[in-house]
Amino acid sequence: MLWPVRGEGLGVLPRTGQSLCYDAAGKVISCVGSGQDGESRYGAPWPEPRFEILHAGVLDRLTRLLWNRSANLTAQPVVWREALAAVAGLDQADAASAWRLPTINELEALVDCANHSPALPSGHPFVDVQGIYWSSSTSLFEPDWAWALYLEKGATGVGQKRFAEFSAWAVADMPVPMPAAATLS
């Protein structure tokens, strides 16, 4: 299927990380005139460094999301309900952060399309990275299924909530600091 798009995206979406271009056999080719993302590199540029290790977790400076440094919240893959419960338990243990299961878009924003196994940016600071992660995003077409990120290749798919077993990774929104003028005395 093909869905053409025009424009530059105004930097709203992050870049994919792809800087090389490939032919149909997967061989690296010149990007000039290829029309591939490695040539255009549209989207918001990645900050350097992309990730900052904080006491509470890892700040993704591109999305302003705080990720749990351990990318494996449960001892083994779990069904969706158990992933939600594991994150809720983490949130109860750490009242300073509002941990939650990430949306599929938030998980996808971590992907570096130039990498695989895992498809995370080189030098990422995460530990115990797993293969497949649950998201909090339910499938519109099948409400008993939820979206998942297959981190080996950076692809998304779905899993049936009651039977599929994937890993859980917690995320929190970073509080936005109040501007100095708005600070109360």
LOLUM-58327 format. One line per field, with one value per residue: x, y, z of N, C-alpha, C in turn; residue in three letters; residue number from 1. Coordinates in steps of 0.02 Angstrom, whole numbers. Example, Ala and Ser with C-alpha at 12.3 -4.5 7.8 and 13.67 -1.06 7.14 Angstrom:
n.px 660	642;
n.py -284	-112;
n.pz 390	354;
ca.px 615	684;
ca.py -225	-53;
ca.pz 390	357;
c.px 660	645;
c.py -165	2;
c.pz 390	394;
aa ALA	SER;
i 1	2;
! end
This chain:
n.px 42	19	39	48	135	154	263	359	335	356	440	374	363	485	646	687	809	871	1006	1066	1040	951	950	830	875	932	1058	1176	1159	1192	1114	1069	942	862	744	721	710	836	893	813	785	681	591	596	755	871	918	1084	1170	1052	989	973	1035	948	911	783	757	777	791	720	775	723	584	542	504	510	594	593	747	780	728	644	519	453	486	475	399	231	48	-63	-144	-68	46	-1	-33	93	157	74	103	236	217	150	252	341	302	338	345	237	215	176	107	177	110	84	139	230	321	366	434	556	627	764	784	897	958	955	901	938	819	861	931	1108	1219	1124	1058	988	950	938	859	721	633	497	371	229	105	1	-98	-247	-310	-406	-488	-497	-540	-498	-367	-201	-81	90	269	394	547	664	668	607	474	293	154	16	-54	-150	-237	-269	-194	-67	104	209	342	354	375	407	350	352	280	380	385	341	443	395	385	494	428	302	310	257	262;
n.py -58	114	278	432	584	759	899	961	922	1009	988	927	789	671	642	492	433	366	366	311	238	111	-25	-135	-260	-239	-184	-56	102	252	396	503	563	454	462	411	407	423	513	631	659	718	797	828	872	766	796	824	768	635	567	588	543	540	555	502	428	402	538	576	686	728	698	738	646	541	395	235	173	38	-71	-174	-213	-319	-487	-583	-598	-535	-539	-412	-349	-379	-306	-175	-176	-194	-74	13	-29	11	147	169	139	240	387	511	512	497	359	261	149	162	248	183	270	341	239	206	323	307	227	198	198	162	63	-104	-241	-207	-90	41	204	217	191	210	230	128	-18	-197	-223	-283	-390	-368	-251	-205	-81	55	73	29	-77	-7	-79	-207	-219	-305	-321	-253	-127	-159	-144	-208	-225	-276	-253	-131	-121	-108	-196	-300	-376	-502	-456	-541	-656	-645	-624	-501	-384	-255	-80	66	236	414	578	721	849	1014	1151	1297	1460	1594	1716	1674	1616	1594	1697;
n.pz 0	-29	27	-16	33	59	89	231	360	464	572	677	699	757	679	588	607	508	399	293	128	36	-84	-168	-130	-10	-6	28	-47	-144	-78	-154	-251	-220	-148	-26	156	210	125	129	266	347	481	660	721	810	977	1044	1180	1151	1257	1434	1587	1734	1910	1931	1816	1639	1538	1386	1280	1161	1155	1279	1374	1518	1545	1621	1676	1676	1557	1575	1661	1719	1775	1676	1511	1503	1509	1445	1546	1660	1631	1640	1776	1834	1803	1872	2002	2012	2005	2126	2215	2191	2222	2173	2036	1896	1838	1693	1568	1409	1262	1095	1002	1079	1113	984	952	1010	925	818	655	587	655	725	826	968	896	936	970	944	1080	1178	1346	1412	1509	1512	1397	1306	1185	1136	1168	1266	1232	1291	1203	1135	1005	877	791	845	999	1100	1080	1088	1041	1003	1017	918	956	901	763	756	723	725	794	842	990	1068	1207	1317	1299	1231	1272	1321	1356	1484	1497	1582	1576	1601	1605	1588	1706	1661	1682	1773	1701	1750	1773	1806	1928	2094	2240;
ca.px 0	57	3	94	130	194	282	417	315	367	479	331	383	558	678	689	876	900	1052	1088	986	960	914	780	908	958	1126	1182	1168	1193	1048	1052	888	829	679	715	717	907	909	775	792	631	570	634	822	883	966	1145	1152	980	964	1007	1020	929	898	717	754	813	755	729	775	684	512	531	475	555	588	626	810	773	676	612	484	431	538	465	343	166	-10	-73	-169	-12	91	-33	-28	164	170	36	141	295	192	135	316	377	249	364	335	173	233	121	126	179	69	124	176	287	370	395	479	622	658	813	776	963	982	911	921	874	814	868	990	1173	1240	1067	1077	941	975	891	813	687	615	431	342	159	88	-65	-144	-292	-325	-473	-526	-506	-528	-465	-296	-166	-22	154	329	442	608	718	671	575	408	236	105	-34	-57	-214	-224	-276	-152	1	147	262	374	326	424	370	366	317	287	423	351	366	458	358	427	511	376	241	324	223	306;
ca.py 0	176	338	488	642	817	946	944	901	1064	968	902	720	664	607	420	410	335	409	274	217	41	-50	-185	-318	-219	-160	17	138	324	423	555	546	391	475	378	450	438	572	691	669	764	789	865	844	739	834	789	697	623	545	614	501	578	512	470	387	428	590	580	759	741	695	761	592	509	322	195	152	-34	-81	-239	-202	-383	-538	-617	-568	-540	-518	-339	-330	-383	-250	-116	-183	-185	-2	43	-45	55	214	171	137	303	438	572	507	467	308	232	111	211	238	155	324	355	185	214	381	284	187	224	155	142	9	-161	-289	-172	-31	101	244	193	221	223	213	82	-84	-254	-212	-344	-393	-344	-212	-183	-10	66	88	-25	-77	19	-131	-264	-191	-352	-322	-190	-117	-177	-126	-262	-184	-305	-218	-66	-125	-113	-248	-305	-439	-510	-435	-595	-715	-629	-605	-456	-349	-190	-27	122	304	468	644	765	911	1073	1203	1360	1518	1635	1768	1644	1588	1628	1715;
ca.pz 0	-34	47	-28	76	36	141	271	426	511	630	730	712	758	624	598	622	449	362	234	83	18	-143	-152	-101	55	-13	36	-110	-136	-63	-202	-297	-202	-120	39	214	219	84	149	338	373	550	710	731	876	1018	1063	1176	1149	1322	1493	1645	1793	1968	1924	1756	1581	1501	1314	1268	1100	1168	1347	1414	1565	1539	1672	1646	1662	1506	1589	1724	1747	1769	1612	1474	1537	1471	1447	1612	1707	1615	1670	1849	1852	1800	1928	2062	2011	2020	2198	2251	2179	2217	2141	1964	1875	1788	1656	1509	1354	1202	1041	971	1123	1103	916	951	1033	873	770	596	561	698	739	878	964	852	978	952	969	1143	1224	1415	1442	1527	1509	1341	1284	1115	1119	1224	1266	1238	1321	1147	1113	933	861	755	889	1065	1145	1059	1101	1000	1034	979	909	958	861	699	761	692	770	781	895	1026	1103	1276	1367	1286	1210	1328	1302	1412	1504	1507	1611	1554	1637	1576	1626	1723	1626	1732	1765	1684	1809	1783	1832	1994	2149	2296;
c.px 44	13	51	82	174	211	339	399	327	403	438	350	458	583	681	757	910	944	1080	1027	1003	923	866	811	938	1030	1126	1197	1175	1122	1024	999	849	758	669	728	790	930	876	784	745	617	616	702	829	932	1028	1165	1076	952	1007	986	1008	918	834	713	796	769	771	721	737	609	492	494	529	543	622	691	810	714	641	580	463	486	534	408	276	109	-22	-95	-113	38	64	-25	45	181	134	73	203	274	177	200	354	326	272	353	269	188	170	149	125	129	114	165	238	341	405	444	549	661	706	811	842	991	931	942	959	878	810	929	1054	1191	1183	1086	1033	973	919	837	786	665	549	400	267	156	20	-119	-182	-304	-397	-517	-541	-490	-497	-392	-266	-104	41	211	376	510	666	725	635	506	353	191	55	-28	-123	-201	-224	-225	-79	41	206	290	340	384	386	396	327	327	333	384	383	380	418	406	437	457	313	251	290	272	278;
c.py 62	234	396	546	697	860	921	925	952	1044	942	831	716	629	533	395	379	385	375	257	147	24	-105	-247	-302	-194	-83	48	213	349	474	530	483	402	443	427	468	498	635	709	722	749	829	832	818	782	791	811	690	607	574	571	547	530	471	423	417	477	584	654	777	745	724	710	563	434	289	168	77	-43	-148	-236	-267	-435	-577	-582	-584	-522	-444	-315	-330	-327	-186	-117	-171	-111	33	30	-2	126	221	173	202	358	501	571	475	417	279	189	160	196	208	209	343	302	192	271	363	250	228	176	132	83	-47	-202	-259	-112	32	140	214	229	236	199	160	14	-135	-245	-279	-339	-360	-310	-197	-107	-5	76	26	-19	-54	-36	-191	-242	-240	-363	-254	-187	-134	-155	-186	-228	-213	-267	-150	-63	-128	-170	-248	-373	-442	-502	-493	-651	-699	-607	-565	-423	-282	-142	34	189	354	532	685	828	969	1126	1266	1416	1561	1686	1740	1614	1629	1643	1689;
c.pz 0	-15	39	20	47	95	182	342	481	575	688	749	714	696	640	619	562	412	300	191	56	-47	-121	-119	-32	54	-7	-31	-94	-124	-115	-251	-278	-176	-52	96	228	179	112	223	366	446	596	720	803	914	1032	1133	1179	1218	1378	1553	1705	1851	1958	1865	1701	1543	1427	1297	1204	1116	1236	1390	1459	1562	1598	1641	1631	1615	1515	1658	1758	1735	1703	1575	1508	1489	1485	1516	1663	1694	1646	1746	1872	1852	1858	1994	2068	2030	2095	2239	2245	2167	2181	2066	1949	1819	1756	1599	1450	1299	1148	1007	1013	1116	1036	912	975	976	830	711	566	602	703	795	936	917	895	956	982	1033	1190	1294	1449	1457	1523	1456	1316	1211	1095	1180	1212	1265	1273	1267	1126	1038	922	831	799	961	1115	1125	1075	1056	1039	988	979	901	919	796	700	730	745	748	837	929	1062	1178	1327	1358	1268	1271	1302	1364	1425	1518	1529	1584	1596	1598	1619	1643	1685	1679	1719	1746	1747	1825	1815	1901	2048	2205	2360;
aa MET	LEU	TRP	PRO	VAL	ARG	GLY	GLU	GLY	LEU	GLY	VAL	LEU	PRO	ARG	THR	GLY	GLN	SER	LEU	CYS	TYR	ASP	ALA	ALA	GLY	LYS	VAL	ILE	SER	CYS	VAL	GLY	SER	GLY	GLN	ASP	GLY	GLU	SER	ARG	TYR	GLY	ALA	PRO	TRP	PRO	GLU	PRO	ARG	PHE	GLU	ILE	LEU	HIS	ALA	GLY	VAL	LEU	ASP	ARG	LEU	THR	ARG	LEU	LEU	TRP	ASN	ARG	SER	ALA	ASN	LEU	THR	ALA	GLN	PRO	VAL	VAL	TRP	ARG	GLU	ALA	LEU	ALA	ALA	VAL	ALA	GLY	LEU	ASP	GLN	ALA	ASP	ALA	ALA	SER	ALA	TRP	ARG	LEU	PRO	THR	ILE	ASN	GLU	LEU	GLU	ALA	LEU	VAL	ASP	CYS	ALA	ASN	HIS	SER	PRO	ALA	LEU	PRO	SER	GLY	HIS	PRO	PHE	VAL	ASP	VAL	GLN	GLY	ILE	TYR	TRP	SER	SER	SER	THR	SER	LEU	PHE	GLU	PRO	ASP	TRP	ALA	TRP	ALA	LEU	TYR	LEU	GLU	LYS	GLY	ALA	THR	GLY	VAL	GLY	GLN	LYS	ARG	PHE	ALA	GLU	PHE	SER	ALA	TRP	ALA	VAL	ALA	ASP	MET	PRO	VAL	PRO	MET	PRO	ALA	ALA	ALA	THR	LEU	SER;
i 1	2	3	4	5	6	7	8	9	10	11	12	13	14	15	16	17	18	19	20	21	22	23	24	25	26	27	28	29	30	31	32	33	34	35	36	37	38	39	40	41	42	43	44	45	46	47	48	49	50	51	52	53	54	55	56	57	58	59	60	61	62	63	64	65	66	67	68	69	70	71	72	73	74	75	76	77	78	79	80	81	82	83	84	85	86	87	88	89	90	91	92	93	94	95	96	97	98	99	100	101	102	103	104	105	106	107	108	109	110	111	112	113	114	115	116	117	118	119	120	121	122	123	124	125	126	127	128	129	130	131	132	133	134	135	136	137	138	139	140	141	142	143	144	145	146	147	148	149	150	151	152	153	154	155	156	157	158	159	160	161	162	163	164	165	166	167	168	169	170	171	172	173	174	175	176	177	178	179	180	181	182	183	184	185;
! end
